[in-house]
Amino acid sequence: MTQRPDALRLDSSDAVGLLGALAQPTRLEIFRLLMRYRPHGLAAGDIGRLLAVAHNTLSSHLAALEQAGLLASRREGRHIIFAAQAPRADALLAFLSDACCTEGPAACSRDTLAIPARRDHVVSEHPLRVLVVCTGNSARSIMAEAVLNREGLGRIKAFSAGSRPQEAPHPLALSLMEDLGYDISAMRSKSWDEFLGAAAAELDLVITVCDDAADAACPTFPGVPMRVHWGLDDPAEATGPLAAKRAAFLQSYRELTARVTAFVNLPFEQMSLSELQPMLTAIGRMDGATEKSLDQAA
């Protein structure tokens, strides 16, 4: 296929440079994250928090991606905002497949090199009310609740609960979230019974993050919310030295943030439930998904 005249074109040396910049796990995850947040981008601190990457390490990776032309940055107040340059990625795909850009002209034009202001918090009268459920409500669901509320920027109000809750959140979950700048003062393990009954607020969406909770006889929540499954392995079941256990929680957090950042960048306010559900189900198939999630999304 012939490329459009206005499409970015790469030669072999350009393509090698882009592939080299992405040939490192953290840099690849940074670029994937920022592609979800295009065109607004994210502040450097938010990138580090969502990927749980130390500032010094993050800076070198951001610099490498920006030098390759895959990111652009600008200062906005106290923040440095980084945004993915989608045309460069499209050009690389076109080079590899010897095909034209699969996006429309607006997505592939050079005009997208400008970085709009970062997305701000909104005050919504009707935020999407999301309940994240697992068995113990001590690790995965607790972390997902915190990330959804922070990344939802007022468009989402998230809660979490367990079918058989633990007495308290797992200490490693709390320490990780605190280290990453989340407020853990109100985090507690609670039963899904708190979200039942005539006095309970209506829910829009229930997300199960462990297979046991998905298999449990789920009660009828007020509002008869849509239900999807994002099954992930339980980091609390990790064995071995403390470092291995901490690594399991870090991996679980990264898998959750990948799903949340894909979710919050959907235009869900303009979508019907029939349109939203298959997209949320597909998100459940991202890296780290349990066999149950893969089977349900097939």
Secondary structure, 3 states (H helix, E strand, C coil): CCCCCCCCCCCHHHHHHHHHHHCCHHHHHHHHHHHHCCCCCEEHHHHHHHHCCCHHHHHHHHHHHHHCCCEEEEEECCEEEEEECHHHHHHHHHHHHCCCCCCCHHHHCHHHHCCCCCCCCCCCCCCEEEEEEECCCCCHHHHHHHHHHHHCCCCEEEEEEECCCCCCCCHHHHHHHHHCCCCCCCCCCCEHHHHCCCCCCCCCEEEECCHHHHHCCCCCCCCCCEEEECCECCHHHCCCCHHHHHHHHHHHHHHHHHHHHHHHCCCHHHCCHHHHHHHHHHHCCCCCECHHHHHHHC
